Amino acid sequence: MFVRENLLQRKLRSFAWRILNYTDNLNNSTFSKNGEEAFLFSLGKYWEDHQNKNGRIILDVGANVGGYSEMFLKMMPSITGGFICLKPKNV
């Protein structure tokens, strides 16, 4: 059974879709334009400022092939520590 939507319901549904699209990066997978590069750069600066002599370990969860870890290392080659890249598998 279809329910007739009133104007408020249509506006709320439209607004919800706009929020969903915005938070989903509008399907923008360009690393330098969607904020991911800026995030990794700020993470690297924080890492450099707070690392100790033993280094630290970064978990790249959902790594697929480790692309983020590779980009992070290219952006911050002076970082010490290590990466653990995990790719969850559906069973």
C-alpha positions as a printed Julia matrix, in Angstrom:
91×3 Matrix{Float64}:
  0.0     0.0    0.0
  1.35    3.39  -0.96
  1.01    6.26   1.45
  0.59    9.74   0.09
  3.42   11.96   1.31
  2.72   15.45   2.42
  5.02   18.36   1.62
  6.91   18.09   4.92
  7.63   14.39   4.41
  8.93   15.02   0.86
 11.17   17.84   2.09
 12.53   15.72   4.95
 13.21   12.8    2.6
 14.98   15.11   0.16
 17.05   16.63   2.97
 17.98   13.17   4.3
 19.21   12.12   0.83
 21.33   15.25   0.56
 22.95   14.52   3.93
 23.56   10.91   2.95
 25.18   11.94  -0.32
 27.31   14.56   1.42
 28.58   12.14   4.07
 29.26    9.53   1.4
 31.64   11.97  -0.37
 29.22   12.18  -3.29
 30.98    9.12  -4.67
 34.13   11.21  -4.86
 37.04    8.82  -4.65
 39.66   11.41  -5.59
 42.08   11.19  -2.69
 43.31   14.78  -2.98
 39.84   16.35  -3.26
 37.63   14.48  -0.79
 39.61   15.31   2.37
 41.37   11.99   2.82
 44.77   13.37   1.84
 44.4    16.25   4.29
 43.4    13.79   7.02
 46.44   11.57   6.42
 48.73   14.6    6.33
 47.39   15.9    9.68
 47.67   12.39  11.13
 51.29   12.23   9.97
 52.12   15.6   11.54
 50.53   14.5   14.8
 52.49   11.24  14.6
 55.78   13.09  14.05
 55.13   15.37  17.03
 54.16   12.56  19.41
 56.22    9.55  18.41
 58.7     8.07  20.82
 62.03    6.44  20.03
 60.41    3.03  19.63
 57.89    4.2   17.05
 54.28    3.19  16.95
 52.05    0.85  15.02
 49.2     1.95  12.74
 46.29   -0.39  12.07
 44.89   -0.01   8.55
 41.58   -1.81   9.03
 39.8    -2.63   5.79
 43.07   -2.18   3.96
 42.23   -4.19   0.84
 45.73   -3.81  -0.66
 47.17   -1.23   1.79
 46.75    1.85  -0.39
 46.29    4.23   2.54
 49.35    2.87   4.3
 51.4     3.27   1.14
 50.21    6.87   0.66
 50.9     7.64   4.3
 54.47    6.39   3.99
 55.02    8.43   0.82
 53.73   11.57   2.55
 55.69   11.01   5.76
 58.88    9.04   4.99
 60.48    9.99   8.32
 57.83    8.1   10.31
 59.14    5.21  12.37
 57.02    2.3   13.46
 54.97   -0.09  11.46
 51.68   -0.87   9.8
 49.35   -3.77  10.24
 46.97   -3.98   7.3
 43.79   -5.97   7.85
 41.2    -6.93   5.29
 38.08   -8.38   6.88
 36.67  -11.37   5.05
 33.02  -12.37   4.92
 32.51  -15.96   5.93
